[in-house]
Amino acid sequence: MTGAKNLKNLRRLGMENTGSLWFFSGSIVAAGLTFLFQALMGRLLGPGVFGALGSLLGLVTVVTLVAGALQAAITHAVASEEHRREGSRTELALRRPFTRLVFASLVLFAITAATAPLLKRYLHLNSLVPVLLFGLFLALSVVCIIPQAVLLGRIQFKTVANGLVLNGIVRCICGVALVELHLGLNGAILGALLGTAAQLVIMANPIRKELTLFGSVQDRLVRYRSVLLAAISLGGVSAFVGVDSVLARHYLPNAQSGYYIAAATAARIALFLPAAVTQIAFPHLTKALNDPIKTRRLLRQSLAIVALLGASAALVIILFSHLVLAILFGAKFKSAAEAVRILAASAAEMGILSLMTYFFLARKSILAVLSWIGVTGAAMVIWRYHSSPIQIATIMLCATSATLLLQGSAWWLSQSNSQGPKVEAID
């Protein structure tokens, strides 16, 4: 009965649409390819070097999801505008914002290059080259934001899914080839960079004309306050996803950090599956902004799907932790089994936490920033207690549980007013 009910909920979210189904399926395939890449790198590089790779990719997750605030704001604006025009398609003048984003990505690379010696020392790297390649990868990931945001806002899920899958395929093939050519950590990062470049080509192609169009100042796609709220809100979510890996790399011995990052990577299976539903739900929640009854129904349906997917994935990981780690990374990572059980539960909660953040963001509510309370608490406790991967994993589970409880309480209190949260941060 539960499965049938959630299948019905998927259809109500638009999953009966071919593009939505393609996106859902493509996201699962892309997540699988991401895990395949991590698994292959873990086997080829070993725990010590894989710990370095995982910490750098964790930093990419943090920074790009913060920059992804622009993506959320643009998706919100495009979905709202097309809903106001009853679904009619209008050309967007994207040259100005796209040029600025490219410039910002270059500045970001310059900052990364300038701070390379600090990152090298903090993450215990042997060379500056991985940090410089990481900077290029980071810059290219930021450039992808506008094309992906526009396509999501237009519910063109199929093209986004194709880009994500191609990214995963190129990343795996090039990553393995370059590592086998004895490029080690540098080859793994370069493979990820080439995959992101392929994704950008796929997603920019449908809007290539709009990327060359100029618009007036009055034609701004989003307001700065919209981007600011989204930056702060999604920054909290991204910090939850990646900051523990960075701290583990810094505080734990190299091999121990590799075990923790392997556990965190495997546990994210319970996070990436629900993430596809969240991406589908966000534009639909935005379009239902002026219909509180429909908004609540969409939220309940989305929560049911995300909770079911996350809990199911976490249960499989908990029951078969040794097998999951053996399949992904090999027998040498079996020491991460206990940590992966804890982090799987945390990842399942993270899927719900992420959905609630996007819900508050769709409502333009300041409540979207609540995740930062949990992130700050987790970082402070890890700074004080970090003797083992299990201890850090337990702290992360407690932090996500407390933050989820806080979000749920805030949402419940907001329901006392049928208009939703009273505090608005953006217009």
KEBAVEX-20403 format. One record per residue: x, y, z of N, C-alpha, C in turn. Coordinates in steps of 0.05 Angstrom, whole numbers. Atoms other than C-alpha are relative to their C-alpha. Layout:
N
PT     n_u     n_v     n_w    ca_u    ca_v    ca_w     c_u     c_v     c_w
PT       X       Y       Z       X       Y       Z       X       Y       Z
...
! end
This chain:
427
PT     n_u     n_v     n_w    ca_u    ca_v    ca_w     c_u     c_v     c_w
PT      16     -24       0       0       0       0      17      25       0
PT     -18     -23      -2      56      48      18      13       6     -27
PT     -13      -3      25      92      36     -47     -19      11     -21
PT      20      -9      19      29      46     -88      -7      30       5
PT       7     -27      -7      13     110     -50      22      19      -9
PT     -22     -18       8      82     139     -62       3       1     -30
PT       0      -1      30      79     120    -136     -21      20      -9
PT      21     -19       6      14     160    -138      10      29       5
PT     -11     -26      -7      50     218    -104      21       9     -21
PT     -19      -7      21     106     215    -156     -15      11     -25
PT      15      -9      23      54     223    -211     -11      28       4
PT      11     -26      -6      23     282    -176      22      22      -1
PT     -22     -19       2      91     315    -174       9       5     -29
PT      -7      -4      28      94     311    -250      16     -23     -11
PT     -17      21       9     129     245    -256     -12     -16     -23
PT      12      14      23      79     221    -307      11      13     -26
PT     -12     -13      23     113     271    -353      26     -14      -8
PT     -24      15       9     167     238    -395      25      13       9
PT     -24     -14      -8     218     292    -379       6      -5      30
PT      -4       4     -29     207     284    -304       9     -28       6
PT      -9      27      -3     213     209    -308      28      -4      -9
PT     -27       2      11     275     216    -350      20      12      20
PT     -18     -13     -19     305     264    -299       3     -17      25
PT      -1      17     -23     288     219    -241      19     -24      -5
PT     -17      23       7     319     159    -276      29       8      -5
PT     -27      -9       6     378     199    -302      15       8      25
PT     -13      -8     -25     392     227    -232      11     -25      15
PT      -8      25     -13     395     156    -205      25     -11     -14
PT     -23      10      15     442     135    -261      25      17       6
PT     -22     -18      -5     485     197    -250      12      -4      28
PT      -9       6     -28     488     183    -175      16     -26       0
PT     -15      25       2     509     112    -191      27       3     -12
PT     -26      -5      13     564     137    -237      19      15      19
PT     -16     -14     -20     587     184    -182      12     -19      20
PT     -10      19     -18     593     127    -134      20     -19     -13
PT     -18      17      14     627      85    -187      27      14      -3
PT     -25     -15       1     679     140    -197      14       0      26
PT     -12       1     -27     691     144    -122      11     -27       6
PT      -9      27      -6     696      69    -117      26      -7     -16
PT     -23       5      17     745      64    -175      25      15      10
PT     -23     -16     -10     788     120    -147      10     -12      27
PT      -8      11     -25     787      88     -78      17     -25      -4
PT     -16      24       5     812      22    -106      27       6     -12
PT     -25      -6      15     864      54    -151      20      16      17
PT     -18     -19     -15     891     107    -103       7     -10      28
PT      -5       8     -28     886      72     -35     -11      20      20
PT      13     -16     -21     859     100      31      13      28       3
PT     -14     -25      -5     912     154      41      -6      21     -21
PT       3     -19      22     908     188     -27     -30       5      -5
PT      29      -3       4     833     175     -33     -12      20      21
PT       9     -19     -20     824     214      32       5      29     -10
PT      -6     -27      10     857     274      -2     -20       7     -22
PT      19      -5      22     812     267     -64     -28       6      12
PT      27      -4     -12     749     261     -21      -2      26      14
PT       2     -26     -14     766     323      20      -2      22     -21
PT       2     -21      21     777     364     -44     -28       0     -13
PT      27       1      11     712     339     -74     -21      10      20
PT      17     -10     -20     679     355      -8      -1      31       0
PT      -1     -29       3     703     427     -15     -15      10     -24
PT      15      -7      24     675     429     -85     -30       0       5
PT      28       1      -7     608     407     -58      -9      24      16
PT       7     -23     -17     608     461      -5      -2      26     -17
PT      -2     -26      15     629     518     -52     -21       1     -22
PT      19       0      22     586     498    -112     -29       1       9
PT      27      -2      -9     524     489     -71      -6      28      12
PT       4     -28      -8     535     558     -40      -5      17     -25
PT       3     -14      26     544     585    -111     -26      -8     -13
PT      25      10      11     484     543    -129     -24      16      10
PT      21     -18      -8     443     595     -92     -10      16     -24
PT       8     -14      24     444     632    -158     -18     -18     -17
PT      16      19      15     417     569    -191     -28      -2      11
PT      27       1     -13     360     564    -141     -16      25      -5
PT      14     -26       4     343     638    -148      -9       2     -29
PT       7      -1      29     343     633    -225     -23     -20      -6
PT      21      20       4     302     569    -224     -26      11      11
PT      24     -11     -13     252     603    -177     -11      22     -18
PT       9     -22      17     249     665    -222     -12     -10     -26
PT      10      10      25     241     626    -287     -27     -14       3
PT      25      15      -5     188     580    -259     -23      19       7
PT      21     -19      -7     149     638    -229      -9      16     -24
PT       7     -16      24     152     679    -293     -16     -16     -20
PT      14      16      20     130     622    -338     -28      -7      11
PT      26       5     -12      73     606    -289     -18      25      -4
PT      15     -25       3      52     680    -291     -10       3     -29
PT       8      -2      28      51     677    -367     -14     -25     -10
PT      15      25       6      13     611    -364      16     -19     -18
PT     -17      20      13      71     569    -388      12       9     -27
PT     -12      -9      25      89     612    -449      30       3       2
PT     -29       0       1     162     610    -469      10      27     -10
PT     -12     -25       8     199     677    -471      30      -3       1
PT     -29       1       1     271     687    -490      12      18      22
PT     -13     -14     -22     316     709    -433      26      13     -10
PT     -25     -13       6     373     759    -439      21      -9      21
PT     -18      12     -20     428     718    -406      29       8      -3
PT     -28      -5       5     492     747    -434      13      15      24
PT     -12     -15     -22     502     797    -377       5     -18      25
PT      -5      17     -24     491     748    -319      20     -23      -5
PT     -18      22       6     529     692    -355      29      11       0
PT     -27     -12       1     589     738    -368      10       6      29
PT      -8      -5     -27     589     759    -295       7     -25      15
PT      -5      26     -13     586     687    -273      27     -11      -8
PT     -26       8      10     646     670    -317      22      15      14
PT     -20     -17     -13     684     728    -287       3      -8      30
PT      -1       9     -28     665     705    -216      15     -26       3
PT     -14      26      -1     690     635    -232      30       4      -3
PT     -29      -6       3     757     664    -255      11      12      26
PT      -9     -11     -26     762     704    -190       2     -22      21
PT      -1      22     -18     746     641    -152      25     -17      -4
PT     -25      15       6     803     604    -187      24      15      10
PT     -23     -16      -9     850     662    -172       3      -2      30
PT      -1       2     -29     831     659     -98      11     -27       8
PT      -9      27      -6     842     584     -98      30      -3      -4
PT     -29       1       5     910     592    -130      16      15      21
PT     -15     -16     -19     930     646     -81       1     -14      27
PT       1      14     -26     910     602     -21       9     -29      -2
PT      -9      28       4     939     538     -51      19     -10      21
PT     -18      10     -21     996     534      -1     -14      -6      27
PT      15       5     -24     947     539      57     -16     -26      -2
PT      15      24       4     902     485      28      18     -25       0
PT     -19      22       1     962     441      14       8      -9      28
PT      -8       7     -27     983     444      86     -23     -10      17
PT      24       7     -16     913     439     116      -9     -29      -6
PT       9      26       9     896     377      75      22     -21      -3
PT     -23      19      -1     965     345      81       6     -11     -28
PT      -6       8      27     979     344       6      30       3      -5
PT     -29       0       6    1047     332     -26       8      21     -21
PT      -6     -18      22    1040     383     -82     -22      21      -2
PT      20     -20       5    1004     447    -103     -17      -6     -24
PT      14       6      25     982     417    -169     -29      -9       5
PT      28       8      -5     920     381    -141     -18      24       8
PT      16     -23      -8     896     447    -110      -6      18     -24
PT       4     -17      24     905     485    -176     -20     -14     -19
PT      20      15      16     867     430    -214     -28       2      13
PT      25      -3     -15     814     433    -160     -12      27      -5
PT      10     -27       6     808     508    -172     -13       2     -28
PT      12       0      26     796     497    -246     -27     -15      -1
PT      25      16      -2     744     443    -231     -22      16      13
PT      19     -17     -15     710     490    -182     -11      22     -18
PT       9     -22      18     708     547    -232     -19     -10     -21
PT      17      11      21     678     503    -287     -27      -8      12
PT      25       8     -13     626     476    -238     -18      24       4
PT      15     -24      -4     604     547    -223     -12      10     -26
PT      10     -10      26     597     565    -297     -25     -16      -9
PT      23      17       7     546     507    -304     -26      10      12
PT      24      -7     -16     498     542    -257     -23      11     -16
PT      22     -14      14     459     588    -304     -14     -19     -20
PT      15      18      18     445     536    -359     -17     -20      14
PT      16      20     -15     422     484    -309     -24      13      13
PT      22     -14     -14     380     535    -271     -23       6     -19
PT      20      -8      19     343     559    -332     -16     -25     -10
PT      13      24       9     329     488    -356     -18     -12      21
PT      16      10     -22     303     466    -288     -25      18       3
PT      23     -18      -3     258     528    -284     -20      -4     -22
PT      19       5      22     228     510    -351      -9     -29      -1
PT       7      28      -2     218     438    -329      11     -17     -23
PT     -13      16      21     265     414    -384      20     -19      13
PT     -15      18     -16     288     358    -340      17     -20     -16
PT     -14      20      16     310     312    -396      28       9      -8
PT     -26     -10       8     367     356    -420      19       1      24
PT     -16       0     -24     392     365    -349      10     -28       7
PT      -7      28      -7     390     290    -337      22     -10     -20
PT     -20       9      20     429     278    -402      28      11       7
PT     -25     -12      -7     483     327    -379      12     -13      24
PT     -10      13     -24     489     294    -310      11     -27      -6
PT      -9      27       7     495     225    -340      26       1     -16
PT     -25      -2      16     547     246    -391      23       8      17
PT     -20      -7     -19     586     279    -336      12     -24      14
PT      -8      24     -14     588     214    -298      16     -19     -17
PT     -13      18      18     608     173    -358      29       9      -6
PT     -26     -11       7     665     219    -379      18       0      24
PT     -16       0     -24     688     226    -307      13     -27       6
PT     -10      27      -5     694     151    -298      22      -9     -20
PT     -18       9      21     728     137    -364      27      15       2
PT     -24     -17       0     777     195    -362      15      -3      26
PT     -13       2     -25     791     188    -288      16     -25       2
PT     -14      25      -1     810     115    -293      24       0     -19
PT     -21      -1      20     851     126    -356      24      17      10
PT     -21     -18      -8     890     184    -326      15     -11      25
PT     -13      12     -24     903     149    -259      18     -24      -9
PT     -16      22      10     927      87    -298      25      10     -14
PT     -24     -12      13     975     134    -334      19      12      21
PT     -17      -7     -23    1006     145    -265      -1      30       7
PT       3     -28      -8     978     215    -255     -12       2      28
PT       9       0     -28     949     194    -188     -23      19       6
PT      20     -18      -9     909     246    -151      -6      21     -21
PT       4     -20      21     919     297    -207     -18     -11     -22
PT      16      13      21     890     248    -258     -29      -2       8
PT      28       3      -9     828     236    -215     -15      27      -1
PT      13     -27       1     813     311    -208      -4       9     -29
PT       2      -7      28     827     322    -282     -23     -15     -14
PT      23      15      10     777     267    -299     -26      13       8
PT      25     -14      -9     724     302    -257      -4      26     -15
PT       2     -26      15     740     368    -292     -11      -5     -28
PT       8       6      27     731     337    -361     -30      -8      -1
PT      28       7      -2     664     307    -340     -18      24       2
PT      15     -24      -3     639     375    -318      -1      16     -25
PT      -1     -14      26     661     406    -384     -20     -12     -20
PT      19      13      18     620     355    -422     -29       7       8
PT      27      -7     -10     559     370    -378      -7      28      -8
PT       5     -28       7     566     445    -392      -8       2     -30
PT       6      -1      28     566     433    -467     -29      -9      -6
PT      27      11       4     502     391    -464     -21      20       9
PT      21     -17     -12     464     440    -420      -1      28     -12
PT      -1     -27      11     487     505    -453     -11       0     -29
PT       8       1      28     468     482    -523     -29       9      -5
PT      28      -8       5     391     491    -517      -5      30       4
PT       4     -28      -6     399     563    -492      23      17     -11
PT     -24     -14      10     461     583    -532      -7      28     -12
PT       7     -26      11     423     639    -567      -6      20      22
PT       6     -18     -23     398     668    -501      25       9      15
PT     -25      -7     -13     468     667    -473      15      23     -14
PT     -13     -22      15     487     719    -526     -18      25       0
PT      18     -23       0     427     766    -514       5      18      23
PT      -3     -21     -21     436     831    -476     -28       8       8
PT      25     -11     -10     380     858    -432       6      26      15
PT      -3     -25     -16     368     924    -396       3      -7      30
PT      -2       4     -29     379     933    -322     -26      -9      12
PT      27       8      -9     304     926    -313      -7     -29      -6
PT       6      28       8     307     857    -345      16     -20      17
PT     -15      18     -17     348     828    -288     -17     -25       7
PT      14      25      -4     330     755    -279      -7      -4      29
PT       5       3     -28     336     755    -204       9      24      15
PT      -9     -22     -18     343     805    -147      23     -10      17
PT     -23       7     -16     406     806    -105      -9     -12      26
PT      10      11     -25     365     793     -42      -8     -29      -3
PT       7      28       5     339     729     -74      24     -18       1
PT     -24      15       1     409     705     -87      12      -2      28
PT     -11       0     -27     431     724     -17     -14     -20      18
PT      14      19     -16     377     684      17       6     -29      -9
PT      -6      27      10     389     624     -28      29      -8       7
PT     -28       6      -6     465     630     -17       3      -9      29
PT      -3       7     -29     458     629      59     -14     -27       5
PT      16      24      -5     405     574      58      14     -26     -11
PT     -13      23      13     439     526       9      28      -4      10
PT     -26       3     -12     505     541      41      -1     -17      24
PT       3      18     -23     479     508     104      -2     -29      -8
PT       3      28       9     458     446      66      26     -11     -10
PT     -25       9      12     523     442      28      21      -5      22
PT     -19       4     -22     563     449      93      -5     -26      13
PT       7      26     -12     526     390     122      11     -23     -18
PT      -8      21      18     543     349      60      30      -4      -1
PT     -29       3       5     617     364      55      19       7      22
PT     -19     -11     -19     646     397     116      12     -22      18
PT     -11      21     -17     654     333     157      24     -14     -13
PT     -23      13      14     699     303     103      25      17       1
PT     -23     -18      -2     743     364     104      12       0      28
PT     -10       1     -28     749     364     180      12     -27       6
PT     -11      27      -5     761     289     181      28      -2     -13
PT     -26       0      13     818     298     131      21      15      17
PT     -19     -17     -15     849     352     175       7     -13      27
PT      -4      10     -27     841     319     243       9     -29       3
PT      -7      28      -2     849     245     229      25      -7     -15
PT     -23       9      16     911     208     205     -10      -7     -29
PT       7       3      28     913     199     129     -18     -25      -6
PT      16      24       5     888     127     128     -27       1      13
PT      25      -3     -14     834     141     180     -19      19     -15
PT      16     -18      15     810     200     140     -11     -13     -26
PT      10      15      24     806     155      78     -23     -18       7
PT      22      17      -8     762     106     116     -25      17       5
PT      23     -16      -6     717     162     140     -13      10     -26
PT      10     -11      25     710     193      70     -13     -22     -16
PT      13      23      13     695     124      41     -27      -5      12
PT      26       4     -13     640     115      93     -19      22      -7
PT      18     -23       7     612     185      79      -9      -3     -29
PT       7       3      28     613     171       4     -21     -22      -3
PT      20      22       2     576     104      11     -26       8      13
PT      25      -7     -14     526     134      60     -17      19     -17
PT      15     -20      16     507     188      10     -18     -13     -21
PT      20      13      16     470     136     -30     -28       6      10
PT      26      -7     -12     414     151      19      -7      29      -3
PT       5     -29       4     420     225       2      -5       6     -30
PT       2      -7      28     428     226     -74     -26     -10     -13
PT      25       9      11     366     185     -89     -23      20       6
PT      20     -20      -5     319     234     -53       5      27     -13
PT      -7     -26      11     357     293     -83     -14       5     -27
PT      14      -3      25     325     280    -151     -28       9       4
PT      27      -8      -6     256     286    -121      -1      29       9
PT      -1     -27      -9     276     351     -87       3      20     -23
PT      -4     -17      23     300     381    -153     -26       2     -17
PT      25      -1      15     234     362    -186     -21      16      16
PT      21     -13     -16     192     387    -128       3      31       2
PT      -5     -29      -5     225     456    -122     -15      18     -20
PT      15     -18      18     198     488    -187     -30      -3       3
PT      29       3      -4     129     457    -173      -9      14      25
PT       7     -14     -24     129     485    -102       0      30      -5
PT      -2     -29       7     149     553    -131     -25       8     -15
PT      24      -7      16      92     552    -181     -26       0      16
PT      24       2     -18      43     535    -125       1      21      22
PT      -5     -18     -21      67     594     -84     -26      14      11
PT      24     -15      -8      -1     630     -83     -24     -19       6
PT      21      20      -6     -41     566     -69       9     -16      24
PT     -10      13     -24     -28     546       4      -9     -30       2
PT      10      27      -2     -71     483      -1      16     -18     -18
PT     -16      16      18     -34     457     -62      28      -2       9
PT     -28       1     -10      33     476     -31       3     -20      22
PT      -2      19     -22      19     436      32      -2     -29     -11
PT       3      27      11      -4     376     -10      26      -9     -14
PT     -25       7      13      59     379     -53      22      -6      20
PT     -20       4     -20     102     384       9      -3     -27      13
PT       5      26     -13      69     324      42       8     -23     -19
PT      -6      21      19      76     283     -22      31      -3      -3
PT     -29       0       4     149     303     -31      14     -12      25
PT     -11      10     -25     165     288      42      -3     -31       1
PT       5      29      -1     134     219      36      19     -15     -18
PT     -18      13      19     175     202     -25      29       1       9
PT     -27      -3      -9     240     230       2       6     -18      24
PT      -4      16     -24     232     196      69       1     -30      -7
PT       1      28       7     215     129      37      26      -8     -14
PT     -24       6      15     274     131     -12      25       0      19
PT     -23      -3     -18     323     155      41       2     -22      21
PT       1      20     -21     301     106      95       6     -28     -12
PT      -5      26      13     302      47      46      29      -3      -6
PT     -29       1       7     372      63      21      17      -3      26
PT     -15       2     -25     397      74      92      -2     -28      13
PT       3      26     -12     368       8     116      17     -21     -14
PT     -17      18      15     403     -30      60      30       4       7
PT     -28      -5      -7     469       4      77       7     -10      28
PT      -4       8     -27     461     -10     151       2     -31       2
PT       1      30      -2     444     -84     141      23     -13     -15
PT     -21      12      17     498     -96      88      24      18      -2
PT     -21     -20       1     551     -46     107      26     -11     -11
PT     -25      12      10     610     -93      96      -1      -5     -30
PT       3       7      28     583    -115      29       1      26     -17
PT       0     -26      15     570     -43       6      28      11      -3
PT     -27     -11       1     640     -21      24      18     -18     -17
PT     -17      18      16     671     -83      -7      -5       4     -30
PT       7      -4      29     633     -72     -73      11      27     -10
PT      -8     -26       9     649       2     -75      31       4       0
PT     -28      -8      -4     720       6     -48      19     -24       4
PT     -17      23      -5     746     -64     -35       3      -7      29
PT      -2      10     -27     763    -104      27      18      18      18
PT     -19     -17     -16     817     -54      49     -15      22      16
PT      15     -21     -13     761      -5      70     -21     -12      20
PT      19      12     -18     724     -54     116      -1      13      27
PT      -1     -13     -26     745     -14     177     -20      23       1
PT      19     -22       0     694      39     155     -28      -9       5
PT      27      11      -1     634      -7     166     -17      13      22
PT      16     -11     -21     612      20     233      -7      30      -5
PT       5     -28       6     619      93     211     -21       3     -22
PT      19      -3      22     579      81     147     -28      -6      10
PT      27       4     -11     520      54     188     -11      25      12
PT       9     -25     -13     517     118     228      -5      21     -21
PT       3     -21      20     527     163     168     -23      -5     -19
PT      23       6      17     473     126     128     -25      12      12
PT      23     -12     -13     421     147     179       1      30      -2
PT      -3     -29       2     448     218     178      -7       9     -28
PT       6      -7      27     444     219     102     -29      -1      -7
PT      29       1       4     372     197     102     -14      24      11
PT      12     -25     -12     355     254     149       8      24     -17
PT      -8     -23      16     395     301     105     -17       4     -25
PT      18      -3      23     349     286      46     -25      15       8
PT      23     -14     -10     290     310      87       7      29       6
PT      -9     -27      -8     329     370     114       3      17     -25
PT      -4     -15      24     347     390      43     -27       8     -13
PT      26      -6      11     275     385      19     -13      23      15
PT      12     -21     -16     251     428      77      13      27      -6
PT     -14     -25       6     304     480      61     -10      12     -27
PT      11     -10      26     281     484     -12     -29       9       2
PT      28      -8      -4     209     488      12      -1      28      11
PT      -1     -27     -12     225     548      56      10      21     -20
PT     -11     -18      20     265     578      -1     -21       7     -21
PT      22      -5      19     206     570     -49     -20      20      11
PT      18     -19     -13     164     608       2      13      27       6
PT     -16     -25      -6     219     662       7       2       5      30
PT       0      -3     -29     222     650      81      28      -1      12
PT     -26       0     -14     280     666     128       5     -26      14
PT      -4      26     -12     268     597     158      18     -18     -16
PT     -18      17      16     309     569     101      28      -1      10
PT     -28      -1      -9     373     588     138       4     -17      25
PT      -2      14     -25     359     543     198      22     -21       1
PT     -20      21       0     408     490     175      27       9      11
PT     -25     -10     -10     466     536     194       4      -4      30
PT      -2       4     -29     450     526     267      13     -28       5
PT     -11      27      -3     464     451     260      29      -2     -10
PT     -27       1      11     526     462     217      20      12      20
PT     -17     -13     -20     556     510     268       5     -18      24
PT      -2      17     -23     541     463     325      18     -24      -5
PT     -16      23       7     571     403     289      29       7      -3
PT     -28      -8       3     635     440     270      13       5      27
PT     -11      -6     -26     645     464     341       6     -25      16
PT      -3      25     -15     635     395     371      23     -17     -12
PT     -22      15      13     681     362     319      27      12       6
PT     -25     -13      -7     734     414     333      10      -9      28
PT      -7       9     -27     732     390     406       4     -30       1
PT      -1      30      -2     720     315     395       3     -11     -28
PT      -6      10      27     752     282     334      20     -23       2
PT     -20      21      -4     789     221     359      -2     -23     -19
PT       3      23      18     760     171     309     -22       6     -20
PT      22      -3      20     715     165     247     -28      -4      13
PT      26       5     -13     659     137     291      -9      24      16
PT       7     -23     -16     661     197     337     -10      23     -17
PT       8     -21      19     656     246     279     -27      -7     -12
PT      26       9      12     600     205     247     -23       4      19
PT      21      -3     -20     560     205     312      -7      29       4
PT       5     -29      -2     567     280     318     -17      10     -23
PT      16      -8      24     540     288     247     -29     -10       2
PT      27      10      -3     480     244     262     -16      16      20
PT      14     -16     -20     463     283     324      -6      28     -11
PT       4     -27      12     471     349     286     -23       0     -20
PT      22       0      20     425     329     229     -27      -6      13
PT      25       6     -14     373     300     277     -11      25      14
PT       8     -24     -14     372     364     318     -10      22     -19
PT       8     -20      20     368     409     256     -27      -7     -13
PT      25       9      11     312     367     226     -23       5      19
PT      20      -6     -20     273     373     291      -6      30       1
PT       4     -29       0     283     448     290     -16       9     -24
PT      15      -7      24     258     453     218     -29      -8       2
PT      27       9      -3     198     411     233     -17      17      19
PT      14     -17     -20     180     453     294      -7      27     -13
PT       5     -26      13     187     517     253     -23      -2     -20
PT      22       3      20     142     490     198     -26      -4      14
PT      25       5     -15      90     466     249     -10      26      11
PT       8     -25     -11      89     534     282     -11      19     -22
PT       8     -17      22      82     568     214     -28      -7     -10
PT      26       8      10      19     528     200     -23      13      17
PT      21     -14     -16     -18     567     255     -10      24     -15
PT       9     -21      18     -22     621     201      -3     -13     -27
PT       6      14      26     -54     595     137      16      12     -23
PT     -15     -12      21     -11     643      97      29      -9       1
PT     -27      10      -2      53     607     119      17      18      17
PT     -18     -17     -16     115     639     151      -5      29      -5
PT       5     -28       3     105     712     165      25      16      -8
PT     -24     -15       5     178     732     158      10      -6     -28
PT      -9       3      27     196     744      86      28      13      -4
PT     -27     -11       3     269     755      65       4      12     -27
PT      -4     -10      27     262     768     -10     -27       6     -12
PT      25      -6      13     210     796     -56       2      -7     -30
! end
